[in-house]
Amino acid sequence: EKGGWPSFMAKEIAEEPDAVANTLRGRIQDGAAVIPELSDLDELLTGIDRITIIACGTASYAGQVGAYAIEKWARIPVEVELSHEFRYRDPVITPSTLVVSISQSGETMDTLMAVKYAKDAGAKTLSICNTQGATIPRESDGAVYTHAGPEVAVASTKAFVAQITALYLFGLHLARLRGTLTSAQQAANLDELADIPGKLERVLESSDSVAQLARWMSDTRAVLFLGRHVGFPIALEGALKLKELAYIHAEGFAAGELKHGPIALIEAGQPVFVVVPSPRGSDEMHKKVVSNIQEIRARGARVLAIAEEGDAAVLPFADEVVRIPLAAPLFEPLLAVIPLQVFAMELAAAKGLDVDQPRNLAKSVTVE
Ligand code: BG6
């Protein structure tokens, strides 16, 4: 079933371009995002004034990425919370709150219980799910399926990029309904989205050099990950993958937070992955991340930068640069996450670990 791949995870990473393409299929019509499953919910979706995204693990990082785009495009406040935290803190829920759950399996008990809680409290509920007919979408007012195909490896990869894709489509669907983006803006963002599968193919071509890096680093004891804006949840996801698969202590930080604490961890030889935002988005943000790189380098960090093609500013300070193709800044997470997935998988493999079935973890956690 692995189709010649050494693991399901390797196979599923290779399937990421298809996961995105299949999730987009039939949902772009004349330059607008139209999600047919939501056609009965126009009134509900124009009436909401707040969105809370709930999820666990990797799905929660997809939610964090999606929140930036939905808020920017649909001009609606979006918060993201872990399902188990949401449910036990007496959150403010009104009939105009939309609770969007994200779950690959659609069976995660923490998320299911949070959805039921939100429904009982009067919220509207929407499920983003990869498993047709699973419990969470059945419990929800609406469902948008990701079409990543079955994901077997415990660590989520292709479902993650499909979840971000579905959230972006949903953000553009909302922007159309609510009139917050012009037709030209909607079409431009959808063009970016449609270009992602091809760009993912190109990112996958650099997997060998990332694998090489992982093999060199197989006795590393701790790795830090820095990112800013949409790169921040990618840093968190990179760290989660390394913990899950390679049992290495890993932490993700918002790059701006570095000087407020984490910089104290930097000592000679400490590997730090930095997700560098495009200079074509916010030049200021790019400069700030480059200066973070200089600060940690001056303290001896080994800097592993993930930066877009042509970004020369990182070259003098980075020990390794993994290149990703140019994309509009909001779309970079879809590309930048791949090298981090590959890195964690290859490092685990180099340590002789079971990549598909890490110790103590289950694909779908059906207890609270
Ligand atoms: C965890 C899995 O237990 O559940 C993660 O190990 C996953 O990979 C998380 O991200 C959430 O699962 P689901 O099915 O709700 O997306």
Boltz pocket constraint, residues with backbone or C-beta under 6 A from the ligand:
constraints:
  - pocket:
      binder: B
      contacts: [[A, 56], [A, 57], [A, 58], [A, 59], [A, 102], [A, 103], [A, 104], [A, 105], [A, 106], [A, 107], [A, 108], [A, 111], [A, 154], [A, 155], [A, 156], [A, 361], [A, 362], [A, 363], [A, 364], [A, 365]]
      max_distance: 6.0
